[in-house]
Amino acid sequence: MQAAIFDGKAVAPGRYLSIEEVPRPQATPGHVLLRVVACGVCRTDLHIVEGDLSPLRRRLIPGHQIVGEIVEGATDQLPVGLRVGVSWMGGTDGTCFYCKHGMENLCDQPTFTGYSVDGGYAEYALARADFIYPLPDELDATQVAPLLCAGIIGFRSLRVAGVQPGERVGLFGFGSSATLAIPILQHWGCETYVVTRGEAHRARANRLGATWVGNEDAKPPVELDRAITFAPAGKVVVDALSSLRKGGVVAINAIHLDQMPGFDYDKLLWGERQIRSVANMTRADARDFLMLARDLKIQPRVTVFGLHAANDALLAVKEETENGSAVIVP
């Protein structure tokens, strides 16, 4: 099969992947082999190839927002041809304290798709059968791909922040994950306040019906009940914290975060304000969000790239030039 390979370093300035012919994986017990239909490109993929996340293996096929069809390893419940999704959490040990206490997203020995095991920038991908999600027929393959990480983790961020219907919620940064959170917040009757850089991002937030939109230096005109940060910059966390009411919560949706600057505890954190991190996701998050996405008919805007243009897709994410979420179609 053809696959985009990351060999631990750039192959040229700004180019991290080489397209190679590699052996097609074989289904093993407890796993299914998928023909990849589409694979979303996530900023975490960029963190991996740029070294922000420590490498876990020398040669790697990235990609963890996989839409695929089962071709091997089928069962009665998972027949050949069934369209399924694969996300960042590719498996857990099932035996650690966290798995036994309903916190599998914090598993001590997790498997990460496209990071600790090969992912979906390829024609075929192997996945654990108990960590795949049958997909609603109503969702187009290229449009469902971004839902499998950006959508799920954005949904979990709302849960971690403790968002309640009718609250005032700030979204700091407005990439793929934040755009997918807005229809859920609207469904819950929340007011949404978006703080983001880039005129294109602000225009998109306005088109999607945000209550208020400001640039990266602006402050929402009201105190917020909850805030979620989507940018991997510590300054953004402080900005979000400064916008909260007493008792409010900031949830940090970032697997990697630049150093957070110092801040005035008495003014910003006192009053039982809270900062929480969002770590991975659970299978329950994935199932709940995908059903909600079906019911709300969430259809993200996407830009499609061929497998040979995988480097271009990563560059589009880095430079925020994509018209919607970047998706690779082998």
FINUVO-442755 format. One record per residue (C-alpha): residue number from 1; residue in one letter; x, y, z. Coordinates in pm, 1 decimal, m for minus. Last residue first. Layout:
residues N
- resi / resn / u / v / w
- NUM / a / X / Y / Z;
...
This chain:
residues 330
- resi / resn / u / v / w
- 330 / p / m609.7 / 830.8 / m28.7;
- 329 / v / m841.6 / 1112.3 / 90.2;
- 328 / i / m665.4 / 1346.1 / 331.5;
- 327 / v / m881.2 / 1599.5 / 517.5;
- 326 / a / m795.9 / 1956.7 / 617.0;
- 325 / s / m1065.1 / 2128.8 / 822.4;
- 324 / g / m1215.7 / 2449.7 / 687.4;
- 323 / n / m1076.5 / 2653.2 / 400.3;
- 322 / e / m715.6 / 2572.4 / 485.4;
- 321 / t / m472.3 / 2861.1 / 527.7;
- 320 / e / m410.9 / 2820.7 / 899.8;
- 319 / e / m33.4 / 2831.6 / 846.8;
- 318 / k / 26.9 / 2510.2 / 1039.8;
- 317 / v / m295.1 / 2343.1 / 922.9;
- 316 / a / m224.2 / 2429.7 / 559.6;
- 315 / l / 133.3 / 2306.8 / 602.9;
- 314 / l / 6.3 / 1971.4 / 730.5;
- 313 / a / m222.8 / 1940.0 / 427.2;
- 312 / d / 60.2 / 2035.7 / 193.0;
- 311 / n / 275.3 / 1762.3 / 343.1;
- 310 / a / m7.1 / 1512.1 / 284.5;
- 309 / a / m26.0 / 1611.1 / m83.6;
- 308 / h / 59.4 / 1261.5 / m213.0;
- 307 / l / m229.3 / 1128.4 / m2.9;
- 306 / g / m472.4 / 1356.7 / m187.5;
- 305 / f / m596.9 / 1669.4 / m12.6;
- 304 / v / m956.7 / 1771.1 / 62.0;
- 303 / t / m1054.4 / 2103.0 / 220.9;
- 302 / v / m1341.4 / 2072.2 / 466.2;
- 301 / r / m1637.9 / 2273.3 / 593.8;
- 300 / p / m1792.6 / 2096.6 / 889.1;
- 299 / q / m2132.7 / 1929.5 / 858.9;
- 298 / i / m2311.8 / 1901.8 / 1193.8;
- 297 / k / m2658.7 / 1762.2 / 1122.7;
- 296 / l / m2774.4 / 1834.4 / 1478.9;
- 295 / d / m2899.8 / 1476.5 / 1524.1;
- 294 / r / m2596.8 / 1325.6 / 1352.4;
- 293 / a / m2351.3 / 1541.3 / 1546.2;
- 292 / l / m2534.0 / 1447.4 / 1867.8;
- 291 / m / m2495.7 / 1079.0 / 1785.7;
- 290 / l / m2127.4 / 1130.7 / 1710.1;
- 289 / f / m2082.1 / 1325.8 / 2034.9;
- 288 / d / m2232.2 / 1060.4 / 2259.3;
- 287 / r / m2037.2 / 776.5 / 2097.9;
- 286 / a / m1705.6 / 961.8 / 2111.8;
- 285 / d / m1747.0 / 1086.4 / 2468.0;
- 284 / a / m1845.8 / 733.1 / 2577.1;
- 283 / r / m1530.5 / 600.0 / 2412.3;
- 282 / t / m1331.6 / 831.9 / 2635.1;
- 281 / m / m1126.8 / 1134.8 / 2540.5;
- 280 / n / m771.7 / 1271.8 / 2556.5;
- 279 / a / m673.3 / 1495.9 / 2845.4;
- 278 / v / m856.0 / 1826.7 / 2887.6;
- 277 / s / m682.7 / 2041.3 / 3147.6;
- 276 / r / m865.3 / 2231.0 / 3419.5;
- 275 / i / m819.5 / 2584.1 / 3554.3;
- 274 / q / m1062.2 / 2692.5 / 3826.8;
- 273 / r / m1208.4 / 3013.0 / 3968.8;
- 272 / e / m1283.1 / 2973.5 / 4336.3;
- 271 / g / m1282.2 / 3348.6 / 4407.2;
- 270 / w / m905.9 / 3376.2 / 4372.4;
- 269 / l / m769.1 / 3284.8 / 4031.2;
- 268 / l / m748.4 / 3617.1 / 3847.4;
- 267 / k / m721.6 / 3914.7 / 4079.5;
- 266 / d / m560.0 / 3765.0 / 4390.1;
- 265 / y / m357.0 / 3513.3 / 4190.1;
- 264 / d / m194.8 / 3779.6 / 3972.3;
- 263 / f / m44.8 / 3604.0 / 3672.4;
- 262 / g / 284.0 / 3454.5 / 3560.0;
- 261 / p / 315.1 / 3354.0 / 3199.5;
- 260 / m / 213.2 / 3004.9 / 3081.2;
- 259 / q / 485.0 / 2815.7 / 2897.5;
- 258 / d / 372.9 / 2686.1 / 2560.5;
- 257 / l / 105.4 / 2418.3 / 2573.8;
- 256 / h / 93.6 / 2074.0 / 2412.4;
- 255 / i / m206.4 / 1838.2 / 2417.8;
- 254 / a / m430.2 / 2143.8 / 2413.4;
- 253 / n / m794.7 / 2198.0 / 2512.2;
- 252 / i / m746.5 / 2393.6 / 2833.2;
- 251 / a / m1071.8 / 2417.3 / 3031.8;
- 250 / v / m1126.3 / 2745.9 / 3217.8;
- 249 / v / m1390.5 / 2739.1 / 3492.2;
- 248 / g / m1599.1 / 3003.0 / 3667.3;
- 247 / g / m1657.1 / 3026.6 / 4043.1;
- 246 / k / m1610.8 / 3402.7 / 4037.8;
- 245 / r / m1683.3 / 3532.7 / 3688.5;
- 244 / l / m1432.9 / 3457.9 / 3416.9;
- 243 / s / m1270.7 / 3692.2 / 3162.0;
- 242 / s / m928.3 / 3713.6 / 3330.8;
- 241 / l / m904.1 / 3334.2 / 3319.1;
- 240 / a / m949.4 / 3338.0 / 2942.4;
- 239 / d / m665.7 / 3588.4 / 2898.9;
- 238 / v / m446.7 / 3383.0 / 3132.0;
- 237 / v / m515.0 / 3068.6 / 2928.0;
- 236 / v / m442.6 / 3260.0 / 2605.0;
- 235 / k / m103.1 / 3364.6 / 2741.1;
- 234 / g / m13.0 / 2997.6 / 2786.0;
- 233 / a / m26.4 / 2933.7 / 2412.9;
- 232 / p / m143.2 / 2612.2 / 2245.6;
- 231 / a / m466.0 / 2777.4 / 2116.4;
- 230 / f / m796.2 / 2601.8 / 2188.7;
- 229 / t / m887.9 / 2761.0 / 2521.2;
- 228 / i / m1228.3 / 2683.3 / 2667.4;
- 227 / a / m1411.8 / 2931.4 / 2887.5;
- 226 / r / m1697.2 / 2894.5 / 3134.1;
- 225 / d / m1932.6 / 3127.7 / 3323.7;
- 224 / l / m1806.5 / 3434.4 / 3140.8;
- 223 / e / m1809.7 / 3795.0 / 3259.9;
- 222 / v / m1948.7 / 4025.2 / 2993.0;
- 221 / p / m1800.7 / 4245.0 / 2718.0;
- 220 / p / m1553.8 / 3974.2 / 2612.8;
- 219 / k / m1192.7 / 4097.7 / 2618.8;
- 218 / a / m1004.5 / 4190.1 / 2304.2;
- 217 / d / m634.3 / 4131.5 / 2239.0;
- 216 / e / m679.2 / 3820.1 / 2024.8;
- 215 / n / m953.1 / 3983.2 / 1815.1;
- 214 / g / m1319.2 / 3988.8 / 1913.6;
- 213 / v / m1643.8 / 3806.6 / 1834.8;
- 212 / w / m1978.0 / 3828.0 / 2014.9;
- 211 / t / m2291.1 / 3607.2 / 2022.8;
- 210 / a / m2138.8 / 3360.6 / 1776.9;
- 209 / g / m2371.8 / 3278.1 / 1488.5;
- 208 / l / m2169.1 / 3049.2 / 1264.0;
- 207 / r / m2112.3 / 3330.2 / 1016.3;
- 206 / n / m1971.7 / 3548.9 / 1295.6;
- 205 / a / m1728.7 / 3276.2 / 1400.4;
- 204 / r / m1623.5 / 3231.2 / 1037.5;
- 203 / a / m1555.6 / 3604.7 / 1001.3;
- 202 / r / m1343.3 / 3596.4 / 1316.1;
- 201 / h / m1142.9 / 3302.1 / 1184.0;
- 200 / a / m1088.0 / 3473.9 / 849.2;
- 199 / e / m982.2 / 3797.2 / 1021.6;
- 198 / g / m709.6 / 3617.4 / 1211.7;
- 197 / r / m661.6 / 3602.2 / 1586.0;
- 196 / t / m933.1 / 3472.8 / 1813.0;
- 195 / v / m1165.7 / 3559.4 / 2098.9;
- 194 / v / m1513.9 / 3409.5 / 2057.1;
- 193 / y / m1803.4 / 3469.3 / 2298.1;
- 192 / t / m2083.8 / 3213.7 / 2279.1;
- 191 / e / m2421.8 / 3250.7 / 2452.7;
- 190 / c / m2563.2 / 2913.6 / 2548.6;
- 189 / g / m2902.8 / 2770.3 / 2449.0;
- 188 / w / m2785.8 / 2409.5 / 2466.4;
- 187 / h / m2829.1 / 2364.7 / 2090.6;
- 186 / q / m2628.7 / 2684.8 / 2045.2;
- 185 / l / m2349.1 / 2537.6 / 2254.7;
- 184 / i / m2359.4 / 2221.1 / 2044.2;
- 183 / p / m2353.9 / 2421.3 / 1720.7;
- 182 / i / m2050.1 / 2618.4 / 1849.2;
- 181 / a / m1834.8 / 2320.3 / 1951.3;
- 180 / l / m1753.9 / 2218.7 / 1592.3;
- 179 / t / m1608.9 / 2562.2 / 1515.2;
- 178 / a / m1399.8 / 2539.2 / 1832.8;
- 177 / s / m1242.5 / 2208.1 / 1733.0;
- 176 / s / m1156.0 / 2319.3 / 1378.5;
- 175 / g / m982.7 / 2642.1 / 1475.0;
- 174 / f / m1118.5 / 2934.7 / 1669.6;
- 173 / g / m893.7 / 3039.3 / 1955.0;
- 172 / f / m1038.8 / 3135.1 / 2291.3;
- 171 / l / m1398.6 / 3010.2 / 2302.6;
- 170 / g / m1591.5 / 3181.4 / 2582.5;
- 169 / v / m1914.9 / 3042.7 / 2725.4;
- 168 / r / m2204.4 / 3236.2 / 2878.8;
- 167 / e / m2449.3 / 2985.8 / 3022.3;
- 166 / g / m2797.0 / 2889.3 / 2897.9;
- 165 / p / m2751.5 / 2513.4 / 2929.2;
- 164 / q / m2465.6 / 2412.2 / 3161.2;
- 163 / v / m2098.3 / 2388.7 / 3069.3;
- 162 / g / m1891.9 / 2190.1 / 3319.8;
- 161 / a / m1556.1 / 2292.0 / 3173.0;
- 160 / v / m1468.3 / 1923.1 / 3148.9;
- 159 / r / m1795.0 / 1856.6 / 2963.4;
- 158 / l / m1741.1 / 2142.2 / 2716.9;
- 157 / s / m1385.8 / 2018.5 / 2665.2;
- 156 / r / m1521.9 / 1667.8 / 2599.3;
- 155 / f / m1726.1 / 1808.1 / 2310.2;
- 154 / g / m1418.6 / 1984.4 / 2170.8;
- 153 / i / m1226.3 / 1657.9 / 2206.5;
- 152 / i / m1495.1 / 1471.3 / 2011.5;
- 151 / g / m1523.3 / 1730.2 / 1734.7;
- 150 / a / m1152.6 / 1789.8 / 1679.5;
- 149 / c / m1083.3 / 1418.2 / 1711.8;
- 148 / l / m1332.5 / 1208.3 / 1516.2;
- 147 / l / m1542.5 / 1505.4 / 1402.6;
- 146 / p / m1274.0 / 1605.9 / 1154.8;
- 145 / a / m1331.4 / 1276.0 / 963.6;
- 144 / v / m1713.8 / 1305.8 / 957.4;
- 143 / q / m1710.6 / 1567.4 / 683.3;
- 142 / t / m1484.9 / 1369.0 / 450.7;
- 141 / a / m1688.6 / 1052.4 / 503.5;
- 140 / d / m2031.1 / 1217.3 / 465.2;
- 139 / l / m2253.9 / 1180.7 / 774.4;
- 138 / e / m2611.3 / 1054.1 / 733.8;
- 137 / d / m2498.1 / 691.5 / 735.5;
- 136 / p / m2415.5 / 719.5 / 1104.8;
- 135 / l / m2069.3 / 583.9 / 1182.2;
- 134 / p / m1980.7 / 259.4 / 1357.1;
- 133 / y / m1714.8 / 356.0 / 1613.4;
- 132 / i / m1379.5 / 183.7 / 1658.3;
- 131 / f / m1195.7 / 123.7 / 1984.4;
- 130 / d / m1314.5 / m229.9 / 2063.6;
- 129 / a / m1195.7 / m362.7 / 1727.6;
- 128 / r / m845.1 / m228.5 / 1777.2;
- 127 / a / m734.5 / m60.4 / 1456.4;
- 126 / l / m514.0 / m143.0 / 1155.8;
- 125 / a / m493.0 / 104.1 / 868.1;
- 124 / y / m508.7 / 86.3 / 489.1;
- 123 / e / m449.8 / 333.3 / 203.6;
- 122 / a / m230.2 / 553.7 / 418.6;
- 121 / y / m224.4 / 870.7 / 626.9;
- 120 / g / m447.9 / 680.3 / 869.8;
- 119 / g / m242.7 / 586.1 / 1172.0;
- 118 / d / 49.4 / 370.8 / 1275.8;
- 117 / v / 86.4 / 298.1 / 1645.5;
- 116 / s / 233.1 / 509.1 / 1931.8;
- 115 / y / 155.7 / 832.3 / 1744.1;
- 114 / g / m90.9 / 785.4 / 1457.1;
- 113 / t / m346.6 / 627.4 / 1689.1;
- 112 / f / m245.9 / 658.1 / 2053.6;
- 111 / t / m235.4 / 343.2 / 2265.5;
- 110 / p / m266.6 / 399.5 / 2637.7;
- 109 / q / m61.5 / 251.0 / 2922.0;
- 108 / d / m139.2 / 457.6 / 3234.4;
- 107 / c / m498.0 / 527.0 / 3123.2;
- 106 / l / m614.6 / 889.2 / 3174.5;
- 105 / n / m880.6 / 876.7 / 2898.8;
- 104 / e / m994.4 / 550.5 / 3056.4;
- 103 / m / m1138.7 / 740.2 / 3352.3;
- 102 / g / m1429.4 / 513.8 / 3453.6;
- 101 / h / m1267.9 / 385.8 / 3773.6;
- 100 / k / m1120.0 / 59.7 / 3646.8;
- 99 / c / m956.0 / 232.5 / 3350.5;
- 98 / y / m804.4 / 492.1 / 3582.3;
- 97 / f / m664.5 / 243.9 / 3834.9;
- 96 / c / m498.1 / 36.2 / 3563.5;
- 95 / t / m641.6 / m284.1 / 3414.6;
- 94 / g / m815.3 / m188.4 / 3090.0;
- 93 / d / m480.7 / m142.5 / 2913.0;
- 92 / t / m618.7 / 127.1 / 2682.6;
- 91 / g / m666.4 / 151.0 / 2306.3;
- 90 / g / m655.6 / 372.6 / 1998.0;
- 89 / m / m738.3 / 697.0 / 2175.2;
- 88 / w / m678.0 / 947.1 / 1895.0;
- 87 / s / m987.8 / 842.9 / 1696.1;
- 86 / v / m1105.0 / 568.5 / 1461.2;
- 85 / g / m1433.5 / 579.8 / 1270.5;
- 84 / v / m1633.3 / 302.6 / 1111.2;
- 83 / r / m1797.0 / 213.3 / 780.0;
- 82 / l / m1907.5 / m151.5 / 770.1;
- 81 / g / m1784.1 / m320.8 / 451.8;
- 80 / v / m1703.8 / m652.5 / 617.0;
- 79 / p / m1916.9 / m701.6 / 927.0;
- 78 / l / m1856.7 / m561.5 / 1276.6;
- 77 / q / m2125.0 / m711.1 / 1502.8;
- 76 / d / m2109.6 / m1052.3 / 1335.1;
- 75 / t / m1730.1 / m1022.0 / 1323.8;
- 74 / a / m1483.4 / m884.1 / 1067.9;
- 73 / g / m1106.1 / m917.5 / 1100.1;
- 72 / e / m1043.4 / m802.4 / 743.1;
- 71 / v / m1195.8 / m544.8 / 504.6;
- 70 / i / m1368.6 / m304.8 / 743.0;
- 69 / e / m1435.2 / 33.9 / 582.6;
- 68 / g / m1254.3 / 344.5 / 703.1;
- 67 / v / m1291.6 / 694.6 / 841.0;
- 66 / i / m978.0 / 786.4 / 1032.0;
- 65 / q / m915.2 / 1092.4 / 1247.7;
- 64 / h / m585.1 / 971.5 / 1395.5;
- 63 / g / m320.4 / 1042.4 / 1132.9;
- 62 / p / 52.2 / 973.8 / 1130.5;
- 61 / i / 233.3 / 676.0 / 969.8;
- 60 / l / 544.7 / 635.5 / 1183.1;
- 59 / r / 908.2 / 542.1 / 1163.0;
- 58 / r / 1127.5 / 608.2 / 1467.8;
- 57 / r / 881.2 / 532.7 / 1746.8;
- 56 / l / 748.2 / 715.2 / 2054.3;
- 55 / p / 873.6 / 1058.5 / 1954.4;
- 54 / s / 845.0 / 1333.2 / 2219.6;
- 53 / l / 564.3 / 1577.7 / 2140.9;
- 52 / d / 668.7 / 1926.5 / 2029.2;
- 51 / g / 895.2 / 1747.9 / 1779.7;
- 50 / e / 770.9 / 1912.4 / 1459.8;
- 49 / v / 632.5 / 1583.0 / 1327.4;
- 48 / i / 433.4 / 1510.9 / 1642.9;
- 47 / h / 310.7 / 1865.3 / 1709.8;
- 46 / l / 190.3 / 1881.3 / 1347.5;
- 45 / d / m10.6 / 1561.4 / 1389.9;
- 44 / t / m153.9 / 1722.4 / 1705.8;
- 43 / r / m275.8 / 2006.4 / 1484.2;
- 42 / c / m507.1 / 1753.2 / 1323.5;
- 41 / v / m541.4 / 1630.3 / 966.7;
- 40 / g / m857.5 / 1426.9 / 903.5;
- 39 / c / m835.0 / 1086.5 / 739.5;
- 38 / a / m1064.2 / 965.3 / 461.6;
- 37 / v / m1172.2 / 636.8 / 303.1;
- 36 / v / m903.5 / 421.6 / 463.5;
- 35 / r / m953.8 / 52.8 / 391.3;
- 34 / l / m966.4 / m85.0 / 741.6;
- 33 / l / m809.8 / m392.6 / 896.5;
- 32 / v / m972.3 / m501.6 / 1219.9;
- 31 / h / m811.0 / m588.6 / 1552.0;
- 30 / g / m885.5 / m820.5 / 1843.9;
- 29 / p / m675.0 / m1100.6 / 1697.9;
- 28 / t / m457.4 / m967.8 / 1412.9;
- 27 / a / m560.0 / m817.9 / 1077.5;
- 26 / q / m266.9 / m779.6 / 839.9;
- 25 / p / m91.9 / m452.4 / 762.4;
- 24 / r / m16.5 / m364.5 / 397.1;
- 23 / p / 355.9 / m369.6 / 338.1;
- 22 / v / 503.5 / m28.7 / 246.7;
- 21 / e / 523.2 / 174.3 / m75.4;
- 20 / e / 636.3 / 523.4 / 19.2;
- 19 / i / 520.7 / 885.0 / 27.7;
- 18 / s / 768.2 / 1086.9 / 236.4;
- 17 / l / 652.2 / 1311.0 / 519.0;
- 16 / y / 812.1 / 1600.4 / 705.8;
- 15 / r / 827.0 / 1887.6 / 458.9;
- 14 / g / 881.4 / 2234.1 / 611.1;
- 13 / p / 1239.6 / 2246.2 / 488.6;
- 12 / a / 1307.2 / 1907.2 / 327.5;
- 11 / v / 1282.0 / 1545.2 / 447.5;
- 10 / a / 1211.7 / 1669.6 / 799.4;
- 9 / k / 1302.6 / 1434.4 / 1080.7;
- 8 / g / 1183.2 / 1124.9 / 1264.2;
- 7 / d / 1099.0 / 909.6 / 964.6;
- 6 / f / 743.2 / 1029.7 / 911.2;
- 5 / i / 584.9 / 812.0 / 643.0;
- 4 / a / 289.1 / 891.4 / 417.1;
- 3 / a / 152.2 / 557.4 / 298.4;
- 2 / q / 99.7 / 364.3 / m22.6;
- 1 / m / 0.0 / 0.0 / 0.0;
